[in-house]
């Protein structure tokens, strides 16, 4: 599967800059429509997912988030390192897809990332 970036709730200029970076680096960039934000990450990526987890949150992501899938370590470093050169402002909440979060909905992942950032003294 090619490297993919799922974009949630980015301002139009930030979304445009990030999608341009995706295109330049051969990454499939996709802005997730609010109507699809309650679907699981695996479903959005077209990946087989484990059984749905109890307590999965439906609904909408309340802020910006970036979810990355299918990146090698060097490609991930190059992609994230290219933000400044491409004029992409920081996106505080970022995640890489794992077997653990594949069955999560975006609101569930956002909630977990927010908790982690708060625990580390950062604001989402």
Secondary structure, 3 states (H helix, E strand, C coil): CCCEEEEECCCHHHHHHHHHHHHHHCCEEEECCHHHCCCEHHHHHCCCCCCCCCCCCCCCCCCCEEEEECCCHHHHHHHHHCHHHHCCCCCCCEEECCCCCCCCEHHHHHHHHHHHHHHCCCCC
